[in-house]
Amino acid sequence: MKPIEEVLKEGLPPEIAQKAIANIDKSYVMYTPKCDMLEVAVSGSFAWNTAPEGYDYWQNVHNCIKKGKYVEPATLESSLNELERILFEFKTTLQEVRNAIKNEG
């Protein structure tokens, strides 16, 4: 068994591990200061709903761990960037359709 902090450092990408370690609540880990499973370390070391990243962020991290593959949780900025990309593609396609309609008429 390893200290929770060590399990988080070894199992998560560095930027996510830093967030998790910063969120560790001593009252949570008082009874289980060590473990061997990343899933347990993430779910049992702090309250997700009071963490700065929020419950959904840590639920996504936890779900990725359970699936056996880690995917970076979406941030508001990355979500907005993706939406902006999709809207640009939509606008371009719409303009192409308008041009095609004009050419047929």
FIFIPA-974061 format. One record per atom (N, C-alpha, C, CB): residue number from 0; atom name; x, y, z. Coordinates in nm, 2 decimals, padded with zeros to 4 digits. Last residue first. Glycine has a CB too. Layout:
! FIFIPA-974061
R pos site      X      Y      Z
R NUM   CA      X      Y      Z
...
! end
This chain:
! FIFIPA-974061
R pos site      X      Y      Z
R 104    N -02.99  02.85 -06.01
R 104   CA -03.10  02.93 -06.05
R 104    C -03.07  03.02 -06.16
R 104   CB -03.14  03.02 -05.94
R 103    N -02.76  02.72 -05.95
R 103   CA -02.86  02.64 -06.01
R 103    C -02.97  02.73 -06.07
R 103   CB -02.92  02.54 -05.92
R 102    N -02.61  02.91 -05.81
R 102   CA -02.56  02.87 -05.94
R 102    C -02.66  02.79 -06.02
R 102   CB -02.44  02.79 -05.92
R 101    N -02.76  02.93 -05.57
R 101   CA -02.75  03.05 -05.66
R 101    C -02.71  03.01 -05.80
R 101   CB -02.65  03.16 -05.61
R 100    N -02.70  02.68 -05.46
R 100   CA -02.84  02.72 -05.50
R 100    C -02.84  02.83 -05.59
R 100   CB -02.92  02.75 -05.37
R  99    N -02.42  02.71 -05.42
R  99   CA -02.47  02.61 -05.51
R  99    C -02.61  02.64 -05.55
R  99   CB -02.46  02.47 -05.44
R  98    N -02.42  02.91 -05.22
R  98   CA -02.36  02.94 -05.35
R  98    C -02.41  02.83 -05.46
R  98   CB -02.21  02.93 -05.34
R  97    N -02.55  02.77 -05.01
R  97   CA -02.61  02.90 -05.07
R  97    C -02.56  02.93 -05.21
R  97   CB -02.59  03.02 -04.98
R  96    N -02.36  02.58 -04.97
R  96   CA -02.49  02.54 -05.01
R  96    C -02.56  02.66 -05.07
R  96   CB -02.58  02.48 -04.89
R  95    N -02.14  02.74 -04.88
R  95   CA -02.13  02.65 -05.00
R  95    C -02.26  02.61 -05.05
R  95   CB -02.04  02.53 -04.96
R  94    N -02.26  02.84 -04.64
R  94   CA -02.22  02.93 -04.75
R  94    C -02.21  02.85 -04.88
R  94   CB -02.09  03.01 -04.72
R  93    N -02.27  02.61 -04.49
R  93   CA -02.40  02.68 -04.53
R  93    C -02.37  02.77 -04.65
R  93   CB -02.45  02.76 -04.41
R  92    N -02.00  02.55 -04.46
R  92   CA -02.09  02.46 -04.53
R  92    C -02.22  02.53 -04.58
R  92   CB -02.12  02.33 -04.45
R  91    N -01.93  02.77 -04.30
R  91   CA -01.86  02.74 -04.43
R  91    C -01.95  02.66 -04.52
R  91   CB -01.73  02.68 -04.41
R  90    N -02.09  02.73 -04.08
R  90   CA -02.10  02.85 -04.15
R  90    C -02.04  02.83 -04.29
R  90   CB -02.03  02.97 -04.08
R  89    N -01.99  02.48 -03.99
R  89   CA -02.13  02.49 -04.03
R  89    C -02.15  02.62 -04.11
R  89   CB -02.22  02.50 -03.90
R  88    N -01.72  02.56 -03.92
R  88   CA -01.75  02.46 -04.02
R  88    C -01.89  02.46 -04.08
R  88   CB -01.72  02.32 -03.97
R  87    N -01.79  02.74 -03.71
R  87   CA -01.71  02.78 -03.83
R  87    C -01.74  02.69 -03.95
R  87   CB -01.56  02.80 -03.80
R  86    N -01.91  02.56 -03.53
R  86   CA -01.99  02.67 -03.59
R  86    C -01.92  02.73 -03.71
R  86   CB -02.00  02.79 -03.49
R  85    N -01.69  02.40 -03.46
R  85   CA -01.80  02.34 -03.53
R  85    C -01.89  02.45 -03.60
R  85   CB -01.89  02.27 -03.42
R  84    N -01.52  02.59 -03.34
R  84   CA -01.47  02.52 -03.46
R  84    C -01.59  02.46 -03.54
R  84   CB -01.38  02.41 -03.42
R  83    N -01.68  02.67 -03.12
R  83   CA -01.64  02.77 -03.22
R  83    C -01.59  02.70 -03.35
R  83   CB -01.53  02.86 -03.17
R  82    N -01.68  02.43 -02.98
R  82   CA -01.81  02.48 -03.04
R  82    C -01.78  02.59 -03.15
R  82   CB -01.89  02.55 -02.92
R  81    N -01.41  02.41 -02.92
R  81   CA -01.47  02.31 -03.00
R  81    C -01.60  02.36 -03.06
R  81   CB -01.50  02.18 -02.92
R  80    N -01.39  02.63 -02.75
R  80   CA -01.31  02.62 -02.87
R  80    C -01.36  02.52 -02.97
R  80   CB -01.16  02.59 -02.83
R  79    N -01.56  02.56 -02.54
R  79   CA -01.60  02.67 -02.63
R  79    C -01.51  02.67 -02.76
R  79   CB -01.57  02.80 -02.55
R  78    N -01.42  02.34 -02.44
R  78   CA -01.56  02.32 -02.50
R  78    C -01.60  02.44 -02.59
R  78   CB -01.66  02.31 -02.38
R  77    N -01.19  02.46 -02.35
R  77   CA -01.18  02.36 -02.46
R  77    C -01.32  02.34 -02.52
R  77   CB -01.12  02.23 -02.41
R  76    N -01.31  02.63 -02.15
R  76   CA -01.23  02.68 -02.26
R  76    C -01.22  02.59 -02.38
R  76   CB -01.09  02.73 -02.22
R  75    N -01.42  02.44 -01.97
R  75   CA -01.50  02.53 -02.04
R  75    C -01.43  02.59 -02.16
R  75   CB -01.55  02.65 -01.94
R  74    N -01.26  02.12 -02.04
R  74   CA -01.27  02.25 -01.96
R  74    C -01.37  02.34 -02.04
R  74   CB -01.13  02.31 -01.95
R  73    N -01.30  01.77 -02.02
R  73   CA -01.32  01.90 -02.09
R  73    C -01.33  02.02 -02.00
R  73   CB -01.45  01.89 -02.18
R  72    N -01.05  01.56 -01.89
R  72   CA -01.18  01.62 -01.88
R  72    C -01.19  01.75 -01.95
R  72   CB -01.22  01.64 -01.73
R  71    N -00.86  01.35 -02.09
R  71   CA -00.86  01.48 -02.02
R  71    C -01.00  01.53 -02.01
R  71   CB -00.77  01.58 -02.09
R  70    N -00.89  01.01 -02.03
R  70   CA -00.92  01.12 -02.12
R  70    C -00.93  01.25 -02.04
R  70   CB -01.05  01.09 -02.20
R  69    N -00.75  00.70 -01.97
R  69   CA -00.77  00.83 -01.92
R  69    C -00.79  00.93 -02.04
R  69   CB -00.65  00.87 -01.84
R  68    N -00.89  00.38 -01.94
R  68   CA -00.82  00.48 -02.03
R  68    C -00.86  00.62 -01.98
R  68   CB -00.86  00.46 -02.18
R  67    N -01.04  00.23 -01.77
R  67   CA -00.90  00.19 -01.80
R  67    C -00.83  00.27 -01.90
R  67   CB -00.91  00.05 -01.86
R  66    N -01.28  00.29 -01.67
R  66   CA -01.28  00.24 -01.81
R  66    C -01.14  00.19 -01.85
R  66   CB -01.32  00.34 -01.91
R  65    N -01.20  00.41 -01.43
R  65   CA -01.28  00.28 -01.43
R  65    C -01.28  00.21 -01.57
R  65   CB -01.42  00.31 -01.39
R  64    N -01.09  00.64 -01.52
R  64   CA -01.01  00.54 -01.45
R  64    C -01.07  00.41 -01.46
R  64   CB -00.98  00.59 -01.31
R  63    N -01.31  00.77 -01.63
R  63   CA -01.20  00.73 -01.72
R  63    C -01.11  00.63 -01.65
R  63   CB -01.12  00.86 -01.75
R  62    N -01.46  00.81 -01.39
R  62   CA -01.51  00.72 -01.49
R  62    C -01.40  00.68 -01.59
R  62   CB -01.62  00.80 -01.57
R  61    N -01.29  01.00 -01.26
R  61   CA -01.31  00.87 -01.20
R  61    C -01.37  00.77 -01.30
R  61   CB -01.42  00.88 -01.09
R  60    N -01.31  01.21 -01.44
R  60   CA -01.18  01.15 -01.41
R  60    C -01.20  01.01 -01.36
R  60   CB -01.09  01.24 -01.31
R  59    N -01.58  01.26 -01.41
R  59   CA -01.53  01.23 -01.54
R  59    C -01.39  01.16 -01.52
R  59   CB -01.51  01.35 -01.63
R  58    N -01.59  01.34 -01.15
R  58   CA -01.67  01.22 -01.19
R  58    C -01.61  01.17 -01.32
R  58   CB -01.82  01.26 -01.20
R  57    N -01.44  01.57 -01.16
R  57   CA -01.38  01.46 -01.09
R  57    C -01.46  01.33 -01.12
R  57   CB -01.38  01.48 -00.94
R  56    N -01.62  01.73 -01.31
R  56   CA -01.48  01.71 -01.35
R  56    C -01.42  01.59 -01.29
R  56   CB -01.40  01.84 -01.31
R  55    N -01.85  01.73 -01.15
R  55   CA -01.85  01.67 -01.29
R  55    C -01.71  01.64 -01.34
R  55   CB -01.93  01.76 -01.39
R  54    N -01.78  01.88 -00.92
R  54   CA -01.81  01.74 -00.91
R  54    C -01.80  01.67 -01.05
R  54   CB -01.96  01.72 -00.86
R  53    N -01.50  02.11 -00.94
R  53   CA -01.64  02.07 -00.94
R  53    C -01.66  01.92 -00.95
R  53   CB -01.71  02.13 -01.05
R  52    N -01.26  02.24 -00.91
R  52   CA -01.29  02.19 -01.04
R  52    C -01.43  02.14 -01.06
R  52   CB -01.20  02.07 -01.08
R  51    N -01.24  02.29 -00.63
R  51   CA -01.26  02.40 -00.73
R  51    C -01.30  02.36 -00.87
R  51   CB -01.13  02.48 -00.74
R  50    N -01.46  02.07 -00.44
R  50   CA -01.33  02.10 -00.51
R  50    C -01.35  02.21 -00.61
R  50   CB -01.28  01.97 -00.58
R  49    N -01.70  02.01 -00.35
R  49   CA -01.65  02.13 -00.30
R  49    C -01.51  02.16 -00.36
R  49   CB -01.64  02.12 -00.15
R  48    N -01.76  01.77 -00.49
R  48   CA -01.85  01.89 -00.50
R  48    C -01.80  02.01 -00.44
R  48   CB -01.99  01.85 -00.44
R  47    N -01.57  01.59 -00.41
R  47   CA -01.57  01.64 -00.54
R  47    C -01.65  01.77 -00.56
R  47   CB -01.62  01.53 -00.64
R  46    N -01.38  01.58 -00.12
R  46   CA -01.52  01.59 -00.17
R  46    C -01.52  01.66 -00.31
R  46   CB -01.61  01.67 -00.07
R  45    N -01.11  01.34 -00.11
R  45   CA -01.17  01.48 -00.10
R  45    C -01.31  01.47 -00.15
R  45   CB -01.08  01.59 -00.17
R  44    N -01.03  01.08 -00.13
R  44   CA -00.94  01.17 -00.07
R  44    C -00.99  01.31 -00.05
R  44   CB -00.81  01.18 -00.15
R  43    N -01.17  00.88 -00.27
R  43   CA -01.17  00.88 -00.12
R  43    C -01.08  00.98 -00.05
R  43   CB -01.14  00.75 -00.07
R  42    N -01.15  00.88 -00.54
R  42   CA -01.29  00.89 -00.48
R  42    C -01.28  00.91 -00.33
R  42   CB -01.37  00.77 -00.51
R  41    N -00.88  00.86 -00.58
R  41   CA -00.95  00.98 -00.64
R  41    C -01.09  00.99 -00.57
R  41   CB -00.98  00.96 -00.79
R  40    N -00.81  00.62 -00.46
R  40   CA -00.74  00.75 -00.42
R  40    C -00.82  00.87 -00.46
R  40   CB -00.60  00.75 -00.48
R  39    N -00.97  00.44 -00.59
R  39   CA -01.00  00.46 -00.45
R  39    C -00.93  00.60 -00.41
R  39   CB -00.95  00.35 -00.36
R  38    N -00.85  00.45 -00.84
R  38   CA -00.99  00.48 -00.83
R  38    C -01.03  00.51 -00.69
R  38   CB -01.07  00.36 -00.88
R  37    N -00.59  00.36 -00.78
R  37   CA -00.61  00.50 -00.82
R  37    C -00.76  00.54 -00.81
R  37   CB -00.57  00.52 -00.97
R  36    N -00.52  00.14 -00.52
R  36   CA -00.60  00.17 -00.64
R  36    C -00.62  00.32 -00.66
R  36   CB -00.73  00.10 -00.62
R  35    N -00.39  00.11 -00.28
R  35   CA -00.32  00.06 -00.40
R  35    C -00.40  00.09 -00.53
R  35   CB -00.30 -00.09 -00.39
R  34    N -00.35  00.34  00.00
R  34   CA -00.43  00.25 -00.08
R  34    C -00.34  00.20 -00.20
R  34   CB -00.56  00.32 -00.13
R  33    N -00.36  00.52  00.31
R  33   CA -00.29  00.45  00.20
R  33    C -00.38  00.36  00.13
R  33   CB -00.17  00.36  00.27
R  32    N -00.53  00.64  00.49
R  32   CA -00.42  00.72  00.43
R  32    C -00.34  00.66  00.32
R  32   CB -00.33  00.76  00.55
R  31    N -00.81  00.62  00.59
R  31   CA -00.75  00.55  00.48
R  31    C -00.64  00.63  00.42
R  31   CB -00.86  00.51  00.37
R  30    N -00.87  00.80  00.79
R  30   CA -00.90  00.66  00.81
R  30    C -00.84  00.57  00.71
R  30   CB -01.05  00.64  00.82
R  29    N -00.79  01.05  00.68
R  29   CA -00.75  01.01  00.81
R  29    C -00.77  00.86  00.84
R  29   CB -00.83  01.09  00.91
R  28    N -00.88  01.14  00.44
R  28   CA -00.78  01.04  00.43
R  28    C -00.73  00.99  00.57
R  28   CB -00.66  01.09  00.36
R  27    N -01.08  01.33  00.52
R  27   CA -01.11  01.22  00.43
R  27    C -01.01  01.10  00.44
R  27   CB -01.13  01.26  00.29
R  26    N -00.94  01.51  00.67
R  26   CA -01.05  01.44  00.73
R  26    C -01.09  01.32  00.65
R  26   CB -01.16  01.54  00.76
R  25    N -00.76  01.62  00.48
R  25   CA -00.71  01.53  00.58
R  25    C -00.82  01.46  00.65
R  25   CB -00.63  01.62  00.68
R  24    N -00.82  01.63  00.14
R  24   CA -00.88  01.67  00.27
R  24    C -00.84  01.57  00.38
R  24   CB -01.04  01.68  00.26
R  23    N -00.67  01.73 -00.15
R  23   CA -00.68  01.63 -00.04
R  23    C -00.72  01.69  00.09
R  23   CB -00.54  01.56 -00.02
R  22    N -00.64  01.91 -00.35
R  22   CA -00.77  01.90 -00.29
R  22    C -00.78  01.80 -00.18
R  22   CB -00.87  01.85 -00.40
R  21    N -00.38  01.88 -00.44
R  21   CA -00.41  02.01 -00.37
R  21    C -00.55  02.00 -00.30
R  21   CB -00.42  02.12 -00.48
R  20    N -00.41  01.64 -00.56
R  20   CA -00.33  01.65 -00.44
R  20    C -00.36  01.78 -00.36
R  20   CB -00.18  01.64 -00.47
R  19    N -00.56  01.71 -00.78
R  19   CA -00.61  01.61 -00.69
R  19    C -00.54  01.63 -00.55
R  19   CB -00.60  01.47 -00.74
R  18    N -00.38  01.88 -00.91
R  18   CA -00.52  01.93 -00.87
R  18    C -00.57  01.84 -00.76
R  18   CB -00.62  01.94 -00.99
R  17    N -00.17  01.71 -00.97
R  17   CA -00.15  01.83 -00.89
R  17    C -00.28  01.88 -00.83
R  17   CB -00.08  01.94 -00.97
R  16    N -00.30  01.53 -01.14
R  16   CA -00.25  01.48 -01.01
R  16    C -00.23  01.60 -00.92
R  16   CB -00.12  01.40 -01.03
R  15    N -00.34  01.69 -01.36
R  15   CA -00.45  01.64 -01.29
R  15    C -00.41  01.60 -01.15
R  15   CB -00.53  01.53 -01.37
R  14    N -00.07  01.73 -01.44
R  14   CA -00.16  01.85 -01.41
R  14    C -00.29  01.81 -01.34
R  14   CB -00.20  01.92 -01.54
R  13    N  00.03  01.46 -01.48
R  13   CA  00.08  01.56 -01.38
R  13    C -00.01  01.67 -01.34
R  13   CB  00.21  01.61 -01.43
R  12    N -00.22  01.21 -01.50
R  12   CA -00.13  01.30 -01.57
R  12    C -00.09  01.41 -01.47
R  12   CB -00.20  01.36 -01.70
R  11    N -00.21  00.95 -01.24
R  11   CA -00.28  01.06 -01.32
R  11    C -00.18  01.14 -01.39
R  11   CB -00.36  01.15 -01.22
R  10    N -00.06  00.77 -01.10
R  10   CA -00.17  00.72 -01.18
R  10    C -00.23  00.83 -01.27
R  10   CB -00.27  00.67 -01.10
R   9    N  00.14  00.89 -00.94
R   9   CA  00.18  00.78 -01.03
R   9    C  00.07  00.75 -01.13
R   9   CB  00.21  00.65 -00.96
R   8    N  00.00  01.07 -00.79
R   8   CA  00.11  01.12 -00.87
R   8    C  00.14  01.01 -00.98
R   8   CB  00.23  01.14 -00.79
R   7    N -00.18  00.90 -00.65
R   7   CA -00.23  01.01 -00.74
R   7    C -00.12  01.05 -00.84
R   7   CB -00.29  01.13 -00.66
R   6    N -00.01  00.75 -00.50
R   6   CA -00.09  00.68 -00.59
R   6    C -00.15  00.78 -00.70
R   6   CB -00.21  00.61 -00.52
R   5    N  00.10  00.96 -00.34
R   5   CA  00.19  00.88 -00.43
R   5    C  00.10  00.81 -00.54
R   5   CB  00.27  00.78 -00.35
R   4    N -00.13  01.03 -00.19
R   4   CA -00.06  01.13 -00.27
R   4    C  00.03  01.06 -00.38
R   4   CB  00.03  01.22 -00.18
R   3    N -00.18  00.79 -00.04
R   3   CA -00.27  00.84 -00.14
R   3    C -00.20  00.94 -00.24
R   3   CB -00.39  00.91 -00.07
R   2    N  00.10  00.57  00.01
R   2   CA  00.02  00.69  00.05
R   2    C -00.06  00.74 -00.07
R   2   CB  00.12  00.81  00.09
R   1    N  00.04  00.23 -00.07
R   1   CA  00.12  00.35 -00.09
R   1    C  00.03  00.47 -00.03
R   1   CB  00.15  00.38 -00.23
R   0    N  00.08 -00.12  00.00
R   0   CA  00.00  00.00  00.00
R   0    C  00.09  00.12  00.00
R   0   CB -00.10  00.00  00.12
! end
